[in-house]
Structures are given as C-alpha cells and as structure tokens.
Amino acid sequence: MSQLFLRGVLPALLLVSPPWPMEATKTSPKAKPSPWSRSYDSTLWIHIILMGFAFGILFPLGMVLGIVRSRWHVPVQIVATCIAVVAYFLGHAHKGRQFGKNAHHSFANVLMLMMAVQVVFGLYLKLHITKGIHGRIRRVFVVAHGVLGKAMPVVAWVQMVFGGIAALGFCQDDHMGQCLAHFIMGSAFIAYGILLTILLLVGQYWLRRTGRSQEFFDSLIIAAWGCVNTFTEHRWGGPWVHNDLQHTTMGIVWWCAGLLGIWLSRNRDGGPKRNLMPAIVILLTGYAMSAHTQHLMISTMVHSIFGYTLMAAGAARIVEISFVLKDKPTLSPNGSNPHSFQFVTPFMQLLDQAGVMHVSYILILYSIAFLLFLFVNVLIHIYALTPPGRRRCPPSQRPAASAAKRSKLHDAEAFD
C-alpha cells in the first residue's frame, strides 16, 4: 500500500498545487503583491479553520459512519452541520481583506443548499414513516440521501480548492486555462490514489466479482483520459505554443498504452490478468514532468520533484506486481493484510507558492500528503472493522430473512 501512496496521493498533491507562479515572471509590470501581505482578520481565519474541520473531516467521517450504520452517524453530522452554518456566516461577517466576485463565493451557496437538503432528508428518514405513499417516498429519499452524502466530500474538496484560489489570488486573467489544467489533473490523481487504497484494503471481493483485473479499469481510465488530453491540450487551428506538443503527445501515449493495457488484462482463457501498462504510463508521465521547463526556477524544480515522485510510483508498482505479488491479485483474499511495500504507490500529490524555496515547499506538500493518506486509511479502517452484516450492501448479498425482518432491516438501513 505504500506503493499505492506513491502512485496516487502524493503526486496528486504536488500536481494540484496553485499553478500561477509557474507562468508568472518577477519582472512583469502586472505582477501583484503576495496575497498573504494583505489583511486576514481573526474572523476570516476562524471561518477557514471551521469550514475545513466540518467539510474536510467531520462530513467524510459521518459519511463512513452512515455506511456502516453506526449510532454515531447522526451526532457527528449534527455537529458538522452546526459548525458549517456558523462558519458560513463568519465568512460573510469578517472585516479583513475583501474579495471580488469569485467562484468560491458563488459555489458556497450550492454547497450549503446540498447540506440543507441532506438535513431535510435525514430528518424525514429519522421519522421512519412507511405507511401509504410515504413508503415509496422513503425509498427515493434513502437513495438520494446516500448519493448526496457520498458526493459531499467531492463537492467540499472543489469548494476548498476554490477557497484557496480566492485567498491567494490565483487564476486571474489569462491564467485560467493553466489553473484548470493543474487543479483538474491534480484532483484526479488524488482521487486515483484514494481509489487505489480502497481497492487494496477493502475492494478485493469486488474485483473478483467483476472477473477483471485492477489493470483493466486503470487502463480504461488512462485510455479515456488520453483521448481527452490529445484534443484539449492544444487549440487546434492556432499556433503551437509553450509545451503544447509535449502535452498533446503525452495524451497520445496515454490512450495508446491504455488500449494495450486493456488487451493484456485478460489471459487466453478470458480470466483476469495483471500487467504493467498502467505502471509504465505513470513512469513515462513522471519522466515527462521532470523535464517540463517553466518560466520560474521554483516552478521548474517543483515539476522536477513531481516527475521524480511519479517515476518512483511507477517503478514501485512494477516491483509490486512482478516481485511482491508475482502477478497475483493480492496476498490476502480480503486485503486485510497487504504487504508493507504495497503502501508505497498511493502516496504522491499537492503544493506550490511564490516566495518559498522549492525544498521547503515540497516538504510541506509531502507533510500534507502524509496527513491525507492517514485520514483515508482511518476512514477505510472504520469501514473494514464493521461486521459485513451491518454494512449497506446490495440485497443479493444479504442473508435470507423473513418479510417482517426485512422490513425492520430496511428501516434500520435508512441514513439516520
């Protein structure tokens, strides 16, 4: 699983770093003073800390507690909601630096609306009304409540990224495209690392049910992403500018290797087969990133470290598949006892800020990656320790029960 960390979380954290210094120049007449030199009063800092605690820690924790039907689900969600409401109003009441129109301000209303809808769903389901039309409504609300609850960490992540952009003044004028590229790709790598961790620790049964290897799904996503990159990294019809060719050819490599990985993910009998194509793609991407020149030296160094991290992640996965697992899906059937080397890959992705030496910056990113990886493992540990009979699972996987018992079980399974 360390391989999973190297392959996933840490490179994403590096990639999702604020991108504007990479193209800015210190001699530009349009250069603006550092946003950190402006006033941030205590109210704004409290808003940032409370929102980060509520949406970054409590709501994801409450989501997992809801999945395992813990009695602590409702208390945690109530505390998180109260903190978020207070922090929302603090964000409008501070007397420090004032911000212009930005995505963080607009998207906050969407996030709070989602939270309000979740509260309504939770209160209705807590009443356990099942008679008449309420029985049909309840089934819809159970599904909707679950979908919104699982989407909340993703939406909250987007809002936190918007908050960082607004606070630091990134993505202004012609830097918007670069912002989108860095934050979308970085967030995708973080999601990839988290999914790899889930598959390693609690996803082995699911993989066996699909009858496909992990590399099939990896290669499918790599091929699809490569097709998108091939046709979006350059404005076709216009001149080829800074790094356009490198970005486009990287997309081509991704979909070519992805198609090969899909083909190699099955043996002659049609069974699942491990292969090294996703690892090779990660390694090649790291090589390209390590040579990705930028206008600023700090940006070039950050890209180099990011590239070396990805190369290490790709090499770690090759070692994992070929020498640790010896082409087997896993060492333990349920993923409860992974080899220590398997923790290497999902560890690598985050940071960037002007005025900081690249070594300090990278160390900060690694520290954040360690904490993020720790939190992901804590959530998976809470889920894995819950007896399978108490988890929310498809009806086909549940033991047979009488109609009355199934009715009571359905009520108990509603997100409280």
C-alpha positions in Angstrom: 0.0 0.0 0.0 3.0 2.4 0.3 3.3 1.8 -3.4 -0.3 3.0 -3.6 0.6 6.1 -1.7 3.5 6.9 -4.1 1.4 6.1 -7.1 -1.6 8.1 -6.1 -1.9 10.6 -3.3 1.5 12.4 -3.2 1.9 13.0 -6.9 -1.7 14.4 -6.9 -0.9 16.7 -4.1 2.1 18.0 -5.9 0.1 18.5 -9.1 -2.9 20.2 -7.6 -0.6 23.0 -6.3 -1.6 26.5 -7.1 -0.2 27.0 -10.6 0.1 30.7 -11.3 3.7 31.1 -10.2 4.7 28.6 -12.9 4.0 31.1 -15.7 4.3 34.4 -13.9 7.6 36.4 -14.1 9.1 38.5 -11.4 9.8 41.3 -13.8 6.3 41.6 -15.2 4.8 45.0 -14.8 1.5 43.4 -13.9 3.0 41.4 -11.0 0.8 41.8 -7.9 2.0 41.8 -4.3 1.6 38.5 -2.4 -2.0 38.0 -1.2 -0.6 37.0 2.2 0.6 40.5 2.7 -3.0 41.7 2.8 -5.1 41.7 5.9 -6.7 38.5 7.1 -8.5 39.1 10.4 -9.2 36.5 13.0 -12.8 36.1 11.9 -11.7 35.0 8.4 -9.2 32.6 9.9 -11.8 31.1 12.1 -14.1 30.7 9.1 -11.3 28.8 7.2 -10.5 26.5 10.1 -14.1 25.7 11.0 -15.1 25.0 7.3 -12.0 22.8 6.8 -12.8 20.9 10.0 -16.5 20.5 9.1 -16.3 19.6 5.4 -12.8 18.1 5.4 -13.0 15.9 8.4 -16.4 15.6 10.1 -18.6 15.2 7.0 -16.4 12.4 5.4 -16.3 10.7 8.8 -20.0 11.0 9.1 -20.4 9.5 5.6 -18.5 6.4 6.6 -20.3 6.1 9.9 -23.6 6.2 7.9 -22.4 3.5 5.5 -21.7 1.2 8.5 -24.9 2.2 10.3 -23.1 3.5 13.4 -25.1 5.2 16.1 -22.5 8.0 15.9 -23.6 8.9 12.4 -26.3 11.3 13.5 -24.3 13.1 16.3 -21.3 13.6 14.0 -23.5 15.0 11.2 -25.3 17.3 13.6 -22.1 18.7 14.9 -20.7 19.2 11.4 -23.8 20.9 10.2 -23.8 23.4 13.2 -20.1 24.2 12.7 -20.7 24.7 8.9 -23.6 27.1 9.5 -21.6 29.2 12.0 -18.6 29.3 9.7 -20.8 30.2 6.7 -22.0 33.4 8.4 -18.5 34.2 9.7 -17.3 34.1 6.1 -19.7 37.0 5.4 -19.0 38.9 8.6 -15.2 39.3 8.6 -13.7 42.8 8.4 -10.4 41.7 6.8 -9.4 41.6 3.2 -12.4 41.9 0.9 -12.7 39.7 -2.1 -14.2 40.5 -5.5 -16.6 38.2 -7.4 -15.2 34.6 -7.3 -16.2 31.0 -7.7 -15.7 30.3 -4.0 -18.4 32.8 -3.1 -20.9 31.6 -5.6 -20.3 27.8 -5.1 -20.7 28.3 -1.3 -24.5 28.6 -1.8 -24.6 25.4 -3.8 -22.7 23.6 -1.0 -24.9 24.9 1.7 -28.0 24.1 -0.3 -26.8 20.5 -0.6 -26.2 20.4 3.2 -29.7 21.8 3.8 -31.3 19.1 1.6 -29.3 16.4 3.4 -30.6 17.7 6.7 -34.2 17.5 5.4 -33.7 14.0 4.0 -32.2 12.9 7.3 -35.0 14.3 9.4 -37.6 12.7 7.3 -35.9 9.3 7.3 -35.4 9.5 11.1 -39.2 9.6 11.5 -39.5 6.1 9.9 -42.8 6.9 8.3 -43.6 3.9 5.9 -47.4 3.9 5.5 -49.1 4.7 2.2 -47.2 7.0 -0.2 -44.5 7.6 2.4 -43.2 4.1 1.7 -42.4 4.9 -1.9 -41.1 8.4 -1.0 -38.9 6.9 1.7 -37.2 4.6 -0.8 -36.4 7.5 -3.1 -35.2 9.6 -0.1 -32.9 6.8 1.1 -31.2 6.6 -2.3 -31.0 10.4 -2.7 -29.6 10.8 0.9 -27.0 8.2 0.2 -25.9 9.7 -3.1 -25.7 13.3 -1.7 -23.8 12.1 1.3 -21.2 10.3 -0.8 -20.9 13.3 -3.1 -20.4 15.7 -0.2 -16.6 15.1 0.2 -16.0 15.6 -3.5 -18.1 18.8 -3.7 -16.4 20.1 -0.5 -13.0 19.4 -2.0 -13.9 21.5 -5.0 -15.1 24.3 -2.7 -11.9 24.2 -0.7 -9.8 24.5 -3.9 -11.9 27.5 -4.9 -11.3 28.9 -1.4 -7.5 28.6 -1.8 -7.7 30.2 -5.3 -9.7 33.1 -3.9 -7.4 33.6 -0.9 -4.2 33.5 -2.8 -5.4 35.4 -5.9 -4.7 32.7 -8.5 -6.4 32.1 -11.8 -6.6 35.7 -12.9 -6.8 36.9 -16.5 -5.0 34.6 -18.9 -4.0 32.1 -16.2 -7.5 30.5 -16.1 -6.6 27.7 -18.5 -3.5 26.8 -16.6 -5.4 26.7 -13.4 -8.0 24.3 -14.8 -5.3 22.0 -16.1 -3.4 21.8 -12.8 -6.3 21.6 -10.4 -8.3 19.1 -12.5 -5.3 16.8 -13.1 -4.1 17.1 -9.5 -7.5 16.3 -8.1 -7.8 13.4 -10.5 -4.5 12.0 -9.2 -5.7 12.4 -5.6 -8.9 10.5 -6.4 -6.9 7.8 -8.2 -4.7 7.3 -5.1 -7.8 7.1 -2.8 -9.4 4.6 -5.1 -6.3 2.5 -5.2 -6.2 2.5 -1.4 -9.8 1.4 -1.2 -9.2 -1.4 -3.8 -6.1 -2.6 -1.9 -7.8 -2.7 1.6 -11.5 -3.5 1.0 -12.0 -3.9 -2.7 -10.6 -7.4 -3.4 -14.0 -9.1 -3.2 -15.5 -6.6 -5.6 -12.7 -7.1 -8.1 -13.2 -10.9 -8.0 -17.0 -10.4 -8.7 -16.3 -8.3 -11.8 -14.0 -11.0 -13.2 -11.5 -8.4 -14.3 -8.1 -7.3 -13.0 -7.3 -3.9 -11.5 -5.2 -3.0 -14.6 -8.3 -3.3 -16.8 -10.0 -0.5 -15.0 -6.8 1.5 -14.7 -6.1 1.1 -18.5 -9.7 2.0 -19.4 -9.5 5.3 -17.5 -6.0 6.0 -18.8 -7.2 5.5 -22.4 -10.2 7.7 -21.9 -8.2 10.5 -20.3 -5.6 10.3 -23.0 -8.2 10.8 -25.7 -9.4 13.9 -23.9 -5.9 15.3 -23.4 -5.0 14.7 -27.1 -7.7 17.0 -28.3 -7.8 19.6 -25.5 -4.2 20.5 -24.7 -3.8 22.4 -27.9 -6.1 24.9 -29.5 -6.4 23.3 -32.9 -6.2 25.7 -35.8 -3.9 28.0 -33.8 -0.1 28.2 -33.4 1.7 25.6 -31.3 2.9 27.4 -28.1 4.8 26.7 -24.9 4.7 22.9 -24.1 1.6 22.3 -26.4 3.4 19.5 -28.2 4.6 17.8 -25.0 1.1 17.9 -23.5 -0.6 16.5 -26.7 1.9 13.7 -27.2 1.5 12.7 -23.6 -2.2 12.3 -24.2 -1.4 10.1 -27.3 0.9 7.9 -25.1 -1.8 7.5 -22.6 -4.5 6.2 -24.9 -2.1 4.0 -26.9 -0.8 2.4 -23.7 -4.3 2.3 -22.2 -5.6 0.3 -25.2 -2.7 -2.1 -24.8 -3.3 -2.4 -21.1 -7.0 -3.3 -21.7 -6.0 -6.1 -24.1 -3.3 -7.5 -21.8 -5.7 -7.5 -18.8 -7.1 -10.9 -19.8 -5.4 -14.3 -20.3 -6.2 -16.7 -23.1 -9.0 -18.3 -21.1 -10.7 -15.0 -20.5 -9.7 -14.7 -16.9 -8.2 -11.6 -15.2 -4.5 -11.0 -15.7 -2.2 -8.4 -14.1 0.0 -6.3 -16.4 2.5 -3.4 -16.2 1.0 -0.9 -18.7 -0.5 1.5 -16.1 2.8 1.5 -14.2 4.7 2.2 -17.3 2.4 5.1 -18.2 2.9 6.6 -14.7 6.6 6.2 -15.1 6.6 7.9 -18.5 4.4 10.7 -17.2 6.8 11.3 -14.4 9.7 11.4 -16.9 7.9 14.0 -19.0 7.1 16.1 -15.9 10.7 16.0 -14.6 11.7 17.7 -17.9 8.8 20.1 -18.0 10.5 23.5 -18.2 8.8 26.6 -16.7 9.5 30.4 -16.7 10.4 30.4 -13.0 13.1 28.3 -11.4 11.0 27.3 -8.4 8.3 26.1 -10.8 10.8 24.0 -12.8 12.1 22.5 -9.6 8.6 21.7 -8.3 7.8 20.0 -11.6 11.0 18.0 -11.4 10.3 16.7 -7.9 6.7 15.9 -9.1 8.1 13.9 -12.0 10.6 12.0 -9.8 7.7 11.2 -7.5 5.6 9.8 -10.3 8.6 7.8 -11.6 9.1 6.3 -8.2 5.4 5.5 -8.1 5.5 3.7 -11.4 8.7 1.8 -10.5 7.1 0.8 -7.2 4.0 -0.6 -8.9 6.2 -2.6 -11.3 8.1 -4.1 -8.3 4.8 -4.8 -6.5 3.2 -6.7 -9.4 6.2 -8.5 -10.6 8.1 -9.4 -7.4 5.9 -8.8 -4.4 2.6 -10.2 -5.7 4.1 -12.2 -8.6 1.1 -11.4 -10.8 -1.4 -12.4 -8.2 -4.3 -10.0 -7.4 -3.4 -9.8 -3.7 -1.6 -11.6 -0.9 -4.7 -11.9 1.3 -8.2 -12.6 -0.1 -9.9 -9.7 1.6 -7.0 -7.2 1.6 -6.8 -7.2 5.3 -3.0 -8.0 5.4 -1.3 -6.2 2.5 2.4 -6.3 2.0 4.1 -3.2 3.5 5.6 -2.4 0.1 2.1 -2.1 -1.3 1.6 1.1 0.7 4.2 2.9 -1.4 2.3 3.7 -4.6 -0.8 5.7 -3.4 1.2 8.3 -1.6 2.2 11.1 -4.0 0.4 14.6 -4.8 0.0 18.6 -3.8 1.7 22.2 -3.2 3.1 25.4 -4.7 3.5 29.1 -3.5 5.7 32.0 -4.6 8.4 33.2 -2.3 9.1 29.8 -0.8 12.2 27.7 -1.6 11.3 24.6 -3.6 12.7 22.3 -0.9 10.5 23.8 1.8 7.5 23.8 -0.5 8.0 20.1 -1.4 8.4 19.1 2.3 5.1 20.9 3.1 3.4 19.0 0.3 4.7 15.7 1.5 3.5 16.5 5.0 0.0 17.3 3.7 0.1 14.1 1.7 1.0 12.0 4.7 -1.9 13.5 6.7 -4.3 13.0 3.8 -3.2 9.4 3.4 -3.6 8.9 7.2 -7.1 10.2 7.1 -8.1 8.0 4.2 -6.7 4.9 6.0 -8.6 5.8 9.2 -11.9 6.0 7.3 -11.2 2.7 5.5 -10.3 1.1 8.9 -13.6 2.2 10.4 -15.4 0.7 7.4 -13.4 -2.6 7.4 -13.8 -3.2 11.2 -17.6 -3.2 10.8 -19.1 -6.7 10.5 -20.3 -7.3 6.9 -23.8 -7.9 8.2 -24.1 -4.3 9.4 -22.8 -2.6 6.2 -25.0 -1.3 3.5 -24.8 -3.9 0.7 -27.0 -4.9 -2.3 -30.0 -7.1 -1.5 -28.4 -10.0 -3.4 -25.6 -10.2 -0.9 -27.8 -10.1 2.2 -28.7 -13.3 4.1 -32.3 -14.6 3.7 -34.8 -13.2 6.2 -38.5 -13.2 6.8 -40.6 -10.4 5.3 -41.1 -8.8 8.7 -37.4 -8.9 9.5 -36.6 -7.5 6.1 -39.0 -4.6 6.7 -37.3 -3.8 10.0 -33.9 -4.1 8.4 -34.9 -1.7 5.6 -35.9 0.9 8.3 -32.6 0.4 10.1 -30.7 0.9 6.9 -32.0 4.3 6.2 -29.5 7.1 6.7 -30.4 8.4 10.1 
